[in-house]
Amino acid sequence: MSAPAACLFDLDGLLLDTEPLHGKAWAAAAKHFGSELSETQLKQLRGRRRQDCAEQVIRWLERSITPEDLLAVQQPFARRLLAGAPAMPGAEALLRTCWRLDIAMALVTSSAEEAVRRKCEPHPWLTLIETRVLGDDPDLRQGKPAADPFLLAADRLGVDVRACWALEDSLAGSRAALAAGCRLWLLDADNSGIDSAQLPQGTWQTILHLNEVEHALIGAT
């Protein structure tokens, strides 16, 4: 296996352990409007942009409310819950290894700029990633599961997207990475599993810990 031209990192659930917290915020917002969201539904929201999530939740709620109405309830919950989100095991070590090996990096996240700033602030090691594609990026046409975020990240780094490794934990993000042509490393830290039939064709493998990617990088360079 050859070394990648760049590593393209998701944020939520990959570098920071935020996905359960996002789920709690959406569940609390749904409960405010008199509905319950299942674990299956909450997992379907992972990796998607805030606006896309809000529109999906409204369809589940079957209520005559706007995304703005829902987000006005959901966002205060999210801000409180996400303020102290911890790093995923092995995340900092992996970024430092990329830095030491001079492997280009980009953050490719569906989170908006303000949310990224708030979540990253307690983790100064995340500043090692200077190139970023965020959910509200003005140059982004479509969010995950479309390929656009990864294509834009590779373009900004000046590398061939097909020579990049993408690290993801969600179905939406995995679809986006494979659609772009990246080699996908799919983190399944909680053994929840993603049905391979739901993924497009491409090169990918499941990992249980980020140190598996770190070892692969060291072995490839």
N, C-alpha and C positions, 0 to 999 in steps of 0.2 A: 504494500500500500504506500503510495507516494504522499508526501506532505501536501497539505492544502495551500492554495493561494491565499486563502483567508478563512477565518472562522466567523460565522454569522450567528450571533446568540439571541435567542428569545430572552425575555426578562422574567415575566411572571411564571412561577412554577419551574423555572429552569435555573436562573441565577438567584432569585429570591423566592422564598417559600410563601407566596402570596395567594395562590389559587384557592385554598380553603377559606381564606379571609374574604376574597372577592365573592365566593359562593355564599358566605354568611350575609354579606351586604345585600346581594340580590334576593336571598331568601327573606331577609327582614323587610325589604321593600315590598315584596309580593305579599307578605303577611299583612303589611299595612293596608293593602287593598283587598284583604279578605281571602287570599289564596295561598296555597302551599306549592312550593316547587320541589320536585323529586331530585334525588341525587343524580339520576340520569339526565334530567333537564339541566341541572347546574353544570354538569360536565360538558354539555353541548355548548355552553357559553365560553368555555376556556379558549384563550388565544384570539378572541374576536374583539373588534373595536367597541368602545362603550356605546356608541349610537346603534350599532348593529345588535348588540346585546339587548338594549332597551327595546328595540322594535320587536325582537324575538320574544322577550318576556311579555310584552303587551299582547302578542298573538296568543300566548298561553293563558294569560289572564282573562282574555275575552272581555275586556273592559274598554269603555269609551274614554280613554285617557291618552295624552300625548307622550312622546318620549321625554319631553321636558318635565311633565308632571311626575313621571316615574323617577327620573334622575334627580329631581329636587328632593325626593325622599331617600333614594339610594346613596347619593354621594356623601351626605353627612355620615352615614353608617360606614361607608368605605374609608373615608378620611380617618375616622377614629381607629378602625381596625388595622389599617395598613401602616400606621405611623411607626410601628416597631417591628415590621416584618423581618424575620431573620434570613440570613443567607442559606442557600441550599448547601448541603454537605459537599465539599470539594470545589465549590464555585470559585472562591478566591484563589486557591492553588492553581486551578486550570487557567485562569486569566494571567496569573503571574508566569506560568510556564509559556503561554503564547507570547507574552512580552519578552521573556528571556530568549526564546527561539526566533524572535523577530517575525512572527506570523501576524499578518494584518488581522484586525478585528473590527466588527461592526455590531451594534446593538440593533436588533430588528424586532420591535415591539408594537403591539396594538394599543398600548397605553399612550395617553396624550402627554404633552410636554410637562404640564404642571404636576400630573400624577407621577411621572417618571422622576422629576426633581425631588418630590416629597419622599418617594420610596428609596431613592438612591442616596439621599443626603446622609443617612447614618452609616453608609458603606463607602468610604473614600476610595477603596480599591476599584470600584466601578468606573472611576475616572480614567483607568487604563484604556477603556474603550472610548475613543474620541469621535469616531464616525457613528452616527445614529440615524435611524429611520424610525420615526414615531408615528403613532396612530393619527395624529392631526397634522402630519407633515404636508405642507402646501404642494409638494411635488408628487404626492402619492395619489394615484387615481382610485385604486381599490385596495382595501385591506385584505388580510388573510381571511379566507383560504385562497384568494387570488395570488398569483406569483409576484405581483408588483412590488411588495416590500423587499423581497430578496433580490429582485432584479435591480431595484434602485440602490440597494446597499452595495452590490457588486460594482455597479456603475460608479458610485462615489469613491470606491476604493481603487477603481481602475483595474479590476481583475475580471477574468472570465468566470461567470457564475457557475459554470459546469466544473470548475476546479475548486469550488468552495465546499467547506463542510458547514452544514446548518445543524444547529442544536436546538431541539424543540421538545415540548412535552405534551402538546395538545393536538387534537385531530386537525383543527383548522390550520395551525402552524405547520404541521407535517405535510398537509396537502399543498400548502403554499410553497414550501421548500422543494418538494419533489416536482411540482409544476414548473418551478424555475430552473430545474436541472441540477440542483445541489445534491451532494451526498448527505443523507440525513442520518443523524444520531438521535434516536427517539428515547428520551429519558422516561422510564416507567418506574419511578422511585416507590410508588405506592402499590405496584403490581396490579393496577387497574386494567391494564391491557387495552390496546387499540386493535380492532379487527383489521387485518391486512387487506381484506376485501374492500375496505373503505378508502384505501390509499391508491393513488395513481401509480403507474409503473415508475420504477426508479431504483436507485441503490440506497438501501437503508438497513439499519440494524437497531435493535432495541438494547438499551443499557439500563442497569439498575443504579449506577453511581457515576458521577462525572469523572471520577478518577480513571474510568475505563477509556475515556477520550484522551485524558492526559497521557496515559501510558501509550496509546496509539500514536499520539503526536511525537512523543520522545522516540518511539521506535521507527518513525518515518523520517526523522531528520538526522 
